[in-house]
């Protein structure tokens, strides 16, 4: 039996995706126990070298937008492209593309980005497009840097 991405998305763990959900696996993150050198960039907080912080924050924000665009479209390859290896490996091999979501999810903000080496977290606030009666939801998402920042939730 072939799995359809629409069915796969229904078992989601990310409240931001409100209707569609996301992928099942979660990445483990480790900390070296050291304190991060945090730098404020607008509403975001990132750790480490300030020259790289803006780049990391921008990349994490872009990954978040690309991820929800992929979820909205139902395109499995697009979801895989912005998901960490652990999440990609958890997708059943026979999963196929799903239908685009009837209620599109939009990113309202990506805040409080904290980078710790090759892992990061960010508070993502999202809402349903053209549905003002449904409140936005915020969820803390995990990211891992695997040749670029990937969602690992």
DSSP file (Angstrom, degrees, kcal/mol; ACC not computed):
  #  RESIDUE AA STRUCTURE BP1 BP2  ACC     N-H-->O    O-->H-N    N-H-->O    O-->H-N    TCO  KAPPA ALPHA  PHI   PSI    X-CA   Y-CA   Z-CA
    1    1 A X              0   0    0      0, 0.0     2,-0.4     0, 0.0    93,-0.1   0.000 360.0 360.0 360.0 130.6    0.0    0.0    0.0
    2    2 A X        -     0   0    0     91,-0.0     2,-0.4    93,-0.0    93,-0.2  -0.656 360.0-134.3 -84.7 133.3    1.4    3.4   -1.0
    3    3 A X  E     -a   95   0A   0     91,-0.7    93,-2.6    -2,-0.4     2,-0.4  -0.705  14.3-144.2 -85.1 137.9    1.5    6.1    1.6
    4    4 A X  E >>  -a   96   0A   0     -2,-0.4     4,-2.1    91,-0.2     3,-0.7  -0.842  15.6-128.9 -99.8 139.5    0.2    9.5    0.5
    5    5 A X  H 3> S+     0   0    0     91,-2.2     4,-2.8    -2,-0.4     5,-0.2   0.840 108.1  61.3 -57.0 -34.8    2.0   12.6    2.0
    6    6 A X  H 3> S+     0   0    0      1,-0.2     4,-0.8     2,-0.2    -1,-0.3   0.915 108.1  43.0 -59.5 -42.6   -1.4   14.1    2.9
    7    7 A X  H X4 S+     0   0    0     -3,-0.7     3,-0.6     1,-0.2     4,-0.4   0.901 112.9  53.0 -67.5 -40.9   -2.0   11.1    5.2
    8    8 A X  H >< S+     0   0    0     -4,-2.1     3,-1.1     1,-0.2    -2,-0.2   0.884 105.4  54.4 -62.1 -39.9    1.6   11.2    6.5
    9    9 A X  H >< S+     0   0    0     -4,-2.8     3,-1.0     1,-0.2    -1,-0.2   0.739  92.7  73.3 -67.5 -23.4    1.3   14.9    7.4
   10   10 A X  T << S+     0   0    0     -4,-0.8    -1,-0.2    -3,-0.6    -2,-0.2   0.741  87.4  61.5 -66.6 -22.5   -1.8   14.2    9.6
   11   11 A X  T <  S+     0   0    0     -3,-1.1    -1,-0.3    -4,-0.4    -2,-0.1   0.044  85.8 158.0 -88.0  27.6    0.2   12.6   12.3
   12   12 A X    <   -     0   0    0     -3,-1.0    11,-0.1     8,-0.3    12,-0.1   0.072  42.1-164.1 -66.7 159.2    2.2   15.7   12.9
   13   13 A X        +     0   0    0     10,-0.4     2,-0.7    12,-0.1    -1,-0.1   0.433  66.7  88.0-114.7  -5.0    4.1   17.0   15.9
   14   14 A X    >   -     0   0    0      1,-0.1     3,-1.2     9,-0.1     7,-0.2  -0.864  55.2-163.1-105.5 113.3    4.5   20.7   15.0
   15   15 A X  G >  S+     0   0    0     -2,-0.7     3,-1.9     1,-0.3    -1,-0.1   0.770  86.2  71.5 -64.3 -25.3    1.6   22.9   16.2
   16   16 A X  G 3  S+     0   0    0      1,-0.3    -1,-0.3     2,-0.1     3,-0.2   0.860  89.4  59.8 -58.5 -35.5    2.8   25.6   13.7
   17   17 A X  G X> S+     0   0    0     -3,-1.2     3,-2.0     1,-0.2     2,-1.4   0.481  81.4 179.2 -76.5  -0.1    1.5   23.5   10.9
   18   18 A X  T <4 S+     0   0    0     -3,-1.9    -1,-0.2     1,-0.3    -2,-0.1  -0.028  71.6  18.5  41.6 -71.7   -1.9   23.7   12.5
   19   19 A X  T 34 S+     0   0    0     -2,-1.4    -1,-0.3    -3,-0.2    -2,-0.1   0.870 132.9  36.3 -94.0 -42.9   -3.9   21.7    9.9
   20   20 A X  T <4 S-     0   0    0     -3,-2.0    -8,-0.3    83,-0.2    -2,-0.2   0.864  84.7-160.6 -86.4 -38.3   -1.2   19.7    8.0
   21   21 A X     <  -     0   0    0     -4,-0.6     2,-0.2    -7,-0.2    -1,-0.1  -0.341  12.7-110.6  82.8-172.1    1.3   18.8   10.5
   22   22 A X        -     0   0    0    -13,-0.2   -11,-0.1     1,-0.2     2,-0.1  -0.547  44.7 -44.1-139.7-154.2    4.9   17.8    9.8
   23   23 A X        -     0   0    0     -2,-0.2   -10,-0.4   -11,-0.1    -1,-0.2  -0.407  45.2-125.6 -88.4 162.6    7.2   14.9    9.9
   24   24 A X  S    S+     0   0    0     63,-0.2    -1,-0.1    -2,-0.1    63,-0.1   0.853  73.2  80.9 -81.0 -40.2    7.5   12.4   12.7
   25   25 A X        -     0   0    0     62,-0.2     2,-0.4    61,-0.1    62,-0.1  -0.193  56.8-151.7 -75.8 159.4   11.1   12.2   13.9
   26   26 A X        -     0   0    0    127,-0.1     2,-0.3    60,-0.1   127,-0.2  -0.992  16.2-128.0-127.6 142.0   13.0   14.5   16.2
   27   27 A X        -     0   0    0    125,-1.5     2,-0.3    -2,-0.4   125,-0.1  -0.602  20.1-126.5 -85.5 145.2   16.7   15.1   16.1
   28   28 A X        -     0   0    0     -2,-0.3     2,-0.4     2,-0.0    -1,-0.0  -0.674  24.6-159.1 -85.6 147.3   18.7   14.8   19.2
   29   29 A X        -     0   0    0     -2,-0.3     2,-0.4    90,-0.0   115,-0.0  -0.965   2.5-157.1-127.1 146.6   20.9   17.7   20.1
   30   30 A X        -     0   0    0     -2,-0.4     2,-0.4    86,-0.1    89,-0.1  -0.893   3.3-151.7-120.6 153.1   23.9   17.8   22.3
   31   31 A X        -     0   0    0     -2,-0.4    86,-0.0     1,-0.1    -2,-0.0  -0.950  16.1-143.2-122.4 143.0   25.4   20.6   24.2
   32   32 A X        -     0   0    0     -2,-0.4     3,-0.1     2,-0.1    -1,-0.1   0.474  46.9-115.9 -83.1   1.2   29.0   21.0   25.1
   33   33 A X  S    S+     0   0    0      1,-0.3     2,-0.1     0, 0.0    -1,-0.1   0.315  75.9 125.1  85.6  -9.3   27.9   22.6   28.4
   34   34 A X        -     0   0    0      1,-0.1    -1,-0.3     0, 0.0     2,-0.3  -0.438  67.0-106.0 -81.3 158.0   29.5   25.9   27.6
   35   35 A X        -     0   0    0     -2,-0.1     2,-0.2    -3,-0.1    -1,-0.1  -0.629  34.7-121.1 -83.2 142.0   27.5   29.1   27.6
   36   36 A X        -     0   0    0     -2,-0.3     2,-1.0     1,-0.1    80,-0.1  -0.531  11.8-127.8 -81.3 146.8   26.6   30.7   24.3
   37   37 A X        -     0   0    0     -2,-0.2    11,-1.9     2,-0.0     2,-0.2  -0.822  37.2-156.4 -91.1  97.5   27.8   34.1   23.3
   38   38 A X  E     -B   47   0B   0     -2,-1.0     2,-0.4     9,-0.2     9,-0.2  -0.552  14.6-170.7 -87.1 140.3   24.3   35.5   22.3
   39   39 A X  E     -B   46   0B   0      7,-2.9     7,-2.0    -2,-0.2     2,-0.4  -0.997  21.5-128.8-127.5 130.5   23.9   38.4   19.9
   40   40 A X  E     +B   45   0B   0     -2,-0.4     2,-0.3     5,-0.2     5,-0.2  -0.649  24.2 178.8 -81.5 131.2   20.5   40.1   19.3
   41   41 A X  E >   -B   44   0B   0      3,-2.8     3,-1.8    -2,-0.4     2,-0.4  -0.762  64.3 -65.8-129.5  85.8   19.4   40.5   15.7
   42   42 A X  T 3  S-     0   0    0     -2,-0.3    -1,-0.1     1,-0.3    69,-0.0  -0.595 117.9 -14.4  70.8-124.8   16.0   42.1   15.8
   43   43 A X  T 3  S+     0   0    0     -2,-0.4    69,-2.0    67,-0.1    -1,-0.3   0.487 124.8  89.0 -85.4  -4.0   13.6   39.7   17.4
   44   44 A X  E <   -B   41   0B   0     -3,-1.8    -3,-2.8    67,-0.3     2,-0.4  -0.638  59.0-157.6 -99.0 152.1   16.1   36.9   17.0
   45   45 A X  E     +B   40   0B   0     -2,-0.2     2,-0.3    -5,-0.2    -5,-0.2  -0.996  17.2 176.0-125.1 126.4   18.9   35.7   19.3
   46   46 A X  E     -B   39   0B   0     -7,-2.0    -7,-2.9    -2,-0.4     2,-0.3  -0.920  19.6-131.8-128.4 156.2   21.8   33.7   17.9
   47   47 A X  E     +B   38   0B   0     -2,-0.3    -9,-0.2    -9,-0.2     2,-0.2  -0.736  57.3  19.7-108.3 153.8   24.9   32.4   19.5
   48   48 A X  S    S+     0   0    0    -11,-1.9     2,-0.2    -2,-0.3    -2,-0.1  -0.608 100.5  14.8 103.1-155.3   28.5   32.5   18.5
   49   49 A X    >>  -     0   0    0     -2,-0.2     4,-1.5     1,-0.1     3,-1.0  -0.405  62.9-139.7 -64.2 125.0   30.6   34.7   16.1
   50   50 A X  H 3> S+     0   0    0      1,-0.3     4,-1.0     2,-0.2    -1,-0.1   0.789  99.5  61.4 -62.3 -28.3   28.6   37.8   15.2
   51   51 A X  H 34 S+     0   0    0      1,-0.2     4,-0.4     2,-0.2    -1,-0.3   0.854 112.7  37.1 -65.7 -33.2   29.7   37.7   11.6
   52   52 A X  H <> S+     0   0    0     -3,-1.0     4,-2.6     2,-0.1    -2,-0.2   0.689 101.2  77.3 -89.5 -20.4   28.1   34.3   11.2
   53   53 A X  H  X S+     0   0    0     -4,-1.5     4,-2.8     1,-0.2     5,-0.2   0.902  93.3  48.0 -61.8 -45.0   25.0   35.0   13.3
   54   54 A X  H  X S+     0   0    0     -4,-1.0     4,-2.4     1,-0.2    -1,-0.2   0.893 112.8  50.5 -62.2 -38.6   23.2   37.1   10.8
   55   55 A X  H  > S+     0   0    0     -4,-0.4     4,-2.5     2,-0.2    -2,-0.2   0.918 111.9  46.7 -64.5 -44.0   23.8   34.4    8.1
   56   56 A X  H  X S+     0   0    0     -4,-2.6     4,-2.7     2,-0.2     5,-0.2   0.926 112.8  49.1 -64.7 -44.5   22.6   31.6   10.4
   57   57 A X  H  X S+     0   0    0     -4,-2.8     4,-2.3     1,-0.2    -2,-0.2   0.921 113.5  46.7 -61.3 -43.9   19.5   33.6   11.4
   58   58 A X  H  X S+     0   0    0     -4,-2.4     4,-2.4    -5,-0.2    -1,-0.2   0.907 113.4  48.7 -64.7 -41.5   18.7   34.3    7.7
   59   59 A X  H  X S+     0   0    0     -4,-2.5     4,-2.6     2,-0.2    -2,-0.2   0.896 112.0  48.2 -66.4 -40.5   19.3   30.7    6.7
   60   60 A X  H  X S+     0   0    0     -4,-2.7     4,-2.2     2,-0.2    -2,-0.2   0.901 112.2  49.4 -67.0 -41.1   17.1   29.3    9.5
   61   61 A X  H  X S+     0   0    0     -4,-2.3     4,-2.2    -5,-0.2    -2,-0.2   0.921 112.5  47.9 -62.3 -43.8   14.3   31.8    8.6
   62   62 A X  H  X S+     0   0    0     -4,-2.4     4,-2.9     2,-0.2     5,-0.2   0.909 110.1  51.9 -64.5 -42.3   14.6   30.8    4.9
   63   63 A X  H  X S+     0   0    0     -4,-2.6     4,-2.6     2,-0.2    -1,-0.2   0.909 109.3  51.0 -59.4 -42.3   14.5   27.1    5.8
   64   64 A X  H  X S+     0   0    0     -4,-2.2     4,-2.3     2,-0.2     5,-0.2   0.934 112.6  45.0 -61.4 -47.0   11.4   27.7    7.9
   65   65 A X  H  X S+     0   0    0     -4,-2.2     4,-2.1     1,-0.2    -2,-0.2   0.914 114.1  49.2 -63.3 -43.1    9.6   29.5    5.0
   66   66 A X  H  X S+     0   0    0     -4,-2.9     4,-2.2     2,-0.2    -2,-0.2   0.886 110.1  52.8 -63.2 -38.4   10.8   26.8    2.5
   67   67 A X  H  X S+     0   0    0     -4,-2.6     4,-2.7    -5,-0.2    -2,-0.2   0.947 111.1  43.8 -63.6 -49.1    9.5   24.1    4.8
   68   68 A X  H  X S+     0   0    0     -4,-2.3     4,-2.6     1,-0.2    37,-0.3   0.844 111.5  54.8 -69.5 -30.6    6.0   25.5    5.2
   69   69 A X  H  X S+     0   0    0     -4,-2.1     4,-1.9    -5,-0.2    -1,-0.2   0.917 110.6  46.9 -61.7 -42.6    5.9   26.2    1.4
   70   70 A X  H  X>S+     0   0    0     -4,-2.2     4,-1.7     2,-0.2     5,-1.1   0.918 112.2  48.6 -65.5 -44.4    6.7   22.6    0.9
   71   71 A X  H  <5S+     0   0    0     -4,-2.7     3,-0.2     1,-0.2    -2,-0.2   0.929 111.3  51.1 -60.9 -44.7    4.1   21.4    3.4
   72   72 A X  H  <5S+     0   0    0     -4,-2.6    29,-2.7     1,-0.2    -1,-0.2   0.878 113.6  44.5 -59.0 -38.7    1.5   23.7    1.8
   73   73 A X  H  <5S-     0   0    0     -4,-1.9    -1,-0.2    27,-0.2    -2,-0.2   0.722 101.1-131.9 -81.1 -21.9    2.3   22.3   -1.7
   74   74 A X  T  <5 +     0   0    0     -4,-1.7    24,-2.5     1,-0.2     2,-0.8   0.633  53.3 150.3  78.6  13.5    2.3   18.6   -0.6
   75   75 A X     >< -     0   0    0     -5,-1.1     4,-1.7    22,-0.2    -1,-0.2  -0.722  32.2-165.0 -87.7 109.7    5.6   18.1   -2.5
   76   76 A X  H  > S+     0   0    0     -2,-0.8     4,-2.8     1,-0.2     5,-0.2   0.875  86.5  54.6 -62.9 -41.7    7.6   15.4   -0.7
   77   77 A X  H  > S+     0   0    0      1,-0.2     4,-1.9     2,-0.2    -1,-0.2   0.878 107.9  50.8 -62.5 -36.2   10.9   16.2   -2.5
   78   78 A X  H  > S+     0   0    0      2,-0.2     4,-0.8    -3,-0.2    -1,-0.2   0.868 110.8  48.9 -68.5 -36.4   10.7   19.8   -1.3
   79   79 A X  H >< S+     0   0    0     -4,-1.7     3,-0.9    -9,-0.2     4,-0.3   0.929 111.2  49.8 -66.8 -45.6   10.0   18.6    2.3
   80   80 A X  H >< S+     0   0    0     -4,-2.8     3,-1.3     1,-0.2    -2,-0.2   0.877 103.2  61.7 -59.1 -37.9   13.0   16.3    2.1
   81   81 A X  H 3< S+     0   0    0     -4,-1.9    -1,-0.2     1,-0.3    -2,-0.2   0.756 113.2  34.1 -63.9 -25.5   15.2   19.1    0.8
   82   82 A X  T << S+     0   0    0     -3,-0.9    69,-3.1    -4,-0.8     2,-0.3   0.219 103.5  90.6-115.0  13.7   14.8   21.2    4.0
   83   83 A X  B <  S-c  151   0C   0     -3,-1.3    69,-0.2    -4,-0.3    60,-0.1  -0.847  79.3-108.2-111.0 147.6   14.5   18.3    6.5
   84   84 A X     >  -     0   0    0     67,-2.8     4,-2.6    -2,-0.3     3,-0.4  -0.218  35.2-103.7 -68.3 162.9   17.4   16.7    8.4
   85   85 A X  H  > S+     0   0    0      1,-0.2     4,-3.0     2,-0.2     5,-0.2   0.864 120.0  56.8 -56.3 -40.6   18.6   13.2    7.6
   86   86 A X  H  > S+     0   0    0      2,-0.2     4,-0.8     1,-0.2    -1,-0.2   0.894 110.8  43.4 -62.5 -39.2   16.9   11.7   10.6
   87   87 A X  H >> S+     0   0    0     -3,-0.4     3,-0.7     2,-0.2     4,-0.7   0.934 113.9  50.3 -69.6 -46.7   13.5   13.1    9.5
   88   88 A X  H >< S+     0   0    0     -4,-2.6     3,-1.2     1,-0.3    -2,-0.2   0.911 108.8  52.6 -58.2 -43.1   14.1   12.1    5.8
   89   89 A X  H 3< S+     0   0    0     -4,-3.0    -1,-0.3     1,-0.2    -2,-0.2   0.748 103.9  58.4 -64.7 -23.5   15.0    8.5    7.0
   90   90 A X  H << S+     0   0    0     -4,-0.8     2,-0.5    -3,-0.7    -1,-0.2   0.613  81.9  98.2 -82.7 -12.6   11.7    8.3    8.9
   91   91 A X  S << S-     0   0    0     -3,-1.2     4,-0.1    -4,-0.7   -68,-0.0  -0.649  87.5-111.6 -77.4 122.5    9.6    8.9    5.9
   92   92 A X    >   -     0   0    0     -2,-0.5     3,-2.0     1,-0.1    -1,-0.1  -0.248  22.0-123.4 -54.9 140.4    8.3    5.6    4.6
   93   93 A X  T 3  S+     0   0    0      1,-0.3    -1,-0.1    -4,-0.1    -2,-0.1   0.781 108.8  54.6 -58.3 -30.7    9.9    4.7    1.2
   94   94 A X  T 3  S+     0   0    0    -93,-0.1   -91,-0.7     2,-0.0    -1,-0.3   0.267  77.9 125.3 -91.7  13.9    6.5    4.3   -0.5
   95   95 A X  E <   -a    3   0A   0     -3,-2.0   -91,-0.2   -93,-0.2     2,-0.2  -0.543  41.7-167.1 -72.9 135.4    5.3    7.8    0.5
   96   96 A X  E     -a    4   0A   0    -93,-2.6   -91,-2.2    -2,-0.2   -90,-0.1  -0.704  32.0 -71.1-116.8 169.5    4.1    9.9   -2.4
   97   97 A X        -     0   0    0     -2,-0.2   -22,-0.2   -93,-0.2     2,-0.2  -0.196  49.2-146.2 -55.7 150.7    3.3   13.6   -2.9
   98   98 A X        -     0   0    0    -24,-2.5     2,-0.2   -94,-0.2    -1,-0.1  -0.500  26.3 -81.4-108.0-177.5    0.1   14.8   -1.3
   99   99 A X        -     0   0    0     -2,-0.2    -1,-0.1     1,-0.1     3,-0.1  -0.517  52.8 -94.4 -81.0 153.2   -2.4   17.4   -2.3
  100  100 A X        -     0   0    0     -2,-0.2   -27,-0.2     1,-0.1     2,-0.2  -0.370  52.1 -96.8 -61.1 148.8   -1.8   21.1   -1.7
  101  101 A X        -     0   0    0    -29,-2.7     3,-0.2   -30,-0.2    -1,-0.1  -0.454  19.6-143.6 -70.0 138.9   -3.4   22.2    1.6
  102  102 A X  S    S+     0   0    0      1,-0.2     2,-0.7    -2,-0.2    -1,-0.1   0.892  98.3  46.4 -66.9 -39.6   -6.8   23.8    1.2
  103  103 A X  S    S-     0   0    0     -3,-0.0    -1,-0.2    25,-0.0   -84,-0.2  -0.896  91.8-143.6-105.5 103.8   -5.9   26.2    4.1
  104  104 A X        -     0   0    0     -2,-0.7    25,-3.3    -3,-0.2     2,-0.4  -0.399   8.0-135.6 -70.5 141.4   -2.4   27.5    3.4
  105  105 A X  E     -D  128   0C   0    -37,-0.3     2,-0.4    23,-0.2    23,-0.2  -0.826  20.2-165.4 -98.6 133.8    0.0   28.1    6.3
  106  106 A X  E     -D  127   0C   0     21,-3.1    21,-2.2    -2,-0.4     2,-0.6  -0.941  21.7-121.6-121.3 144.1    2.0   31.3    6.4
  107  107 A X  E     -D  126   0C   0     -2,-0.4    19,-0.3    19,-0.2     3,-0.1  -0.725  24.5-178.8 -82.1 121.9    5.0   32.1    8.6
  108  108 A X  E     -     0   0C   0     17,-3.0     2,-0.3    -2,-0.6    18,-0.2   0.841  66.0 -17.8 -86.6 -39.6    4.2   35.2   10.7
  109  109 A X  E     -D  125   0C   0     16,-1.8    16,-2.7     2,-0.0     2,-0.4  -0.986  42.6-147.2-163.6 156.0    7.6   35.4   12.4
  110  110 A X  E     +D  124   0C   0     -2,-0.3     2,-0.2    14,-0.2    14,-0.2  -0.963  40.8 165.7-126.5 110.1   10.8   33.4   13.3
  111  111 A X  E     +D  123   0C   0     12,-3.1    12,-3.0    -2,-0.4   -67,-0.3  -0.728  42.0  29.1-125.6 168.0   12.1   34.7   16.6
  112  112 A X  E     -     0   0C   0    -69,-2.0     2,-0.5    -2,-0.2   -68,-0.2   0.873  67.5-172.9  51.1  47.9   14.5   33.8   19.4
  113  113 A X  E     -     0   0C   0     -3,-0.2     2,-0.5     9,-0.2     9,-0.2  -0.607   2.0-172.9 -74.2 123.5   16.9   31.9   17.1
  114  114 A X  E     -D  121   0C   0      7,-2.6     7,-1.9    -2,-0.5     2,-0.5  -0.977   5.0-163.8-123.6 119.1   19.5   30.2   19.3
  115  115 A X  E     +D  120   0C   0     -2,-0.5     2,-0.4     5,-0.2     5,-0.2  -0.881  11.2 177.3-105.0 130.6   22.5   28.5   17.6
  116  116 A X  E >   -D  119   0C   0      3,-3.2     3,-1.3    -2,-0.5     2,-0.4  -0.805  64.7 -65.5-131.5  89.5   24.6   26.1   19.5
  117  117 A X  T 3  S-     0   0    0     -2,-0.4   -70,-0.1     1,-0.2   -86,-0.0  -0.553 119.1  -9.9  68.7-120.5   27.2   24.7   17.2
  118  118 A X  T 3  S+     0   0    0     -2,-0.4    27,-2.8    -3,-0.1     2,-0.3   0.212 127.4  72.4 -97.7  14.2   25.4   22.6   14.5
  119  119 A X  E <   +DE 116 144C   0     -3,-1.3    -3,-3.2    25,-0.2     2,-0.3  -0.905  56.3 172.0-124.2 157.3   22.0   22.7   16.3
  120  120 A X  E     -DE 115 143C   0     23,-2.0    23,-2.6    -2,-0.3     2,-0.3  -0.984  17.8-151.6-155.2 160.9   19.6   25.5   16.7
  121  121 A X  E     -DE 114 142C   0     -7,-1.9    -7,-2.6    -2,-0.3     2,-0.3  -0.955  13.8-179.4-131.8 156.0   16.1   26.3   17.9
  122  122 A X  E     - E   0 141C   0     19,-1.7    19,-3.3    -2,-0.3     2,-0.7  -0.982  29.7-123.3-152.6 145.1   13.7   29.0   16.9
  123  123 A X  E     -DE 111 140C   0    -12,-3.0   -12,-3.1    -2,-0.3     2,-0.5  -0.830  32.5-164.8 -89.9 116.1   10.2   30.1   17.9
  124  124 A X  E     -DE 110 139C   0     15,-3.0    15,-2.3    -2,-0.7     2,-0.5  -0.901   7.0-164.3-108.7 125.1    8.1   30.0   14.8
  125  125 A X  E     +DE 109 138C   0    -16,-2.7   -17,-3.0    -2,-0.5   -16,-1.8  -0.932  19.0 168.6-107.8 129.2    4.7   31.8   14.7
  126  126 A X  E     -DE 107 137C   0     11,-2.6    11,-2.7    -2,-0.5     2,-0.3  -0.929  12.3-174.1-138.4 160.0    2.4   30.8   11.9
  127  127 A X  E     -D  106   0C   0    -21,-2.2   -21,-3.1    -2,-0.3     2,-0.5  -0.914  35.9 -90.3-145.3 170.8   -1.2   31.2   10.9
  128  128 A X  E >   -D  105   0C   0      3,-0.3     3,-1.4    -2,-0.3   -23,-0.2  -0.765  50.0-110.6 -87.8 130.7   -3.7   30.1    8.3
  129  129 A X  T 3  S+     0   0    0    -25,-3.3   -25,-0.2    -2,-0.5    -1,-0.1  -0.330  95.9   2.4 -62.2 136.9   -3.8   32.4    5.3
  130  130 A X  T 3  S+     0   0    0      1,-0.1    -1,-0.3   -27,-0.1     2,-0.2   0.778 102.9 109.1  58.0  31.2   -7.0   34.5    4.9
  131  131 A X    X   +     0   0    0     -3,-1.4     3,-1.7     3,-0.1    -3,-0.3  -0.604  33.1 165.2-133.2  73.3   -8.4   33.0    8.2
  132  132 A X  T 3  S+     0   0    0      1,-0.3    -1,-0.1    -2,-0.2     4,-0.1   0.695  71.2  66.5 -66.9 -18.1   -8.4   35.9   10.7
  133  133 A X  T 3  S+     0   0    0     -3,-0.1     2,-0.5     2,-0.1    -1,-0.3   0.560  88.4  77.3 -80.6  -6.5  -10.7   34.1   13.1
  134  134 A X  S <  S-     0   0    0     -3,-1.7    -6,-0.3    -6,-0.2    -3,-0.1  -0.916  86.4-125.6-104.9 123.7   -8.1   31.4   13.7
  135  135 A X        -     0   0    0     -2,-0.5    -7,-0.1     1,-0.1    -2,-0.1  -0.303  24.0-107.3 -67.2 147.3   -5.3   32.5   16.1
  136  136 A X        -     0   0    0     -9,-0.1     2,-0.4    -4,-0.1    -9,-0.2  -0.350  34.6-144.2 -63.3 154.2   -1.6   32.3   15.1
  137  137 A X  E     -E  126   0C   0    -11,-2.7   -11,-2.6  -121,-0.2     2,-0.4  -0.965   5.5-151.2-125.8 144.6    0.3   29.5   16.9
  138  138 A X  E     +E  125   0C   0     -2,-0.4     2,-0.4   -13,-0.2   -13,-0.2  -0.947  16.8 174.2-117.5 135.9    3.9   29.6   18.0
  139  139 A X  E     -E  124   0C   0    -15,-2.3   -15,-3.0    -2,-0.4     2,-0.6  -0.996  32.2-123.2-138.3 141.0    6.1   26.5   18.3
  140  140 A X  E     -E  123   0C   0     -2,-0.4     2,-0.3   -17,-0.2   -17,-0.2  -0.768  35.4-162.0 -83.8 122.4    9.7   26.0   19.1
  141  141 A X  E     -E  122   0C   0    -19,-3.3   -19,-1.7    -2,-0.6     2,-0.3  -0.774  10.3-134.1-108.4 151.9   11.4   24.2   16.3
  142  142 A X  E     -E  121   0C   0     -2,-0.3    10,-2.8   -21,-0.2     2,-0.3  -0.807  21.3-173.9-103.5 145.1   14.7   22.3   16.1
  143  143 A X  E     -EF 120 151C   0    -23,-2.6   -23,-2.0    -2,-0.3     2,-0.3  -0.942   8.4-162.1-133.2 154.6   17.2   22.7   13.3
  144  144 A X  E     -EF 119 150C   0      6,-2.0     6,-2.4    -2,-0.3     2,-1.0  -0.996  23.4-125.2-136.8 142.9   20.5   21.0   12.5
  145  145 A X  E     + F   0 149C   0    -27,-2.8     2,-0.5    -2,-0.3     4,-0.2  -0.775  40.1 158.3 -91.5 103.5   23.2   22.2   10.2
  146  146 A X  S    S-     0   0    0      2,-2.4    -1,-0.1    -2,-1.0    -2,-0.0  -0.783  89.5 -41.0-122.4  81.9   23.8   19.4    7.7
  147  147 A X  S    S+     0   0    0     -2,-0.5     2,-0.1     3,-0.0    -2,-0.1   0.924 142.1   3.6  56.5  45.1   25.4   21.2    4.8
  148  148 A X  S    S-     0   0    0      2,-0.1    -2,-2.4   -66,-0.0     2,-0.2  -0.335 109.4 -61.9 123.2 154.1   22.9   24.0    5.5
  149  149 A X  E     - F   0 145C   0     -4,-0.2     2,-0.3    -2,-0.1    -4,-0.2  -0.492  55.5-175.2 -72.4 130.7   20.2   24.4    8.1
  150  150 A X  E     - F   0 144C   0     -6,-2.4    -6,-2.0    -2,-0.2   -67,-0.3  -0.944  30.9-108.9-126.1 146.0   17.5   21.8    8.1
  151  151 A X  E     -cF  83 143C   0    -69,-3.1   -67,-2.8    -2,-0.3    -8,-0.2  -0.541  33.6-179.7 -67.2 135.6   14.3   21.4   10.0
  152  152 A X              0   0    0    -10,-2.8  -125,-1.5    -2,-0.2    -9,-0.1  -0.485 360.0 360.0-139.6  65.9   14.7   18.5   12.5
  153  153 A X              0   0    0   -127,-0.2  -127,-0.1   -12,-0.1    -1,-0.1   0.322 360.0 360.0-118.9 360.0   11.4   18.2   14.3
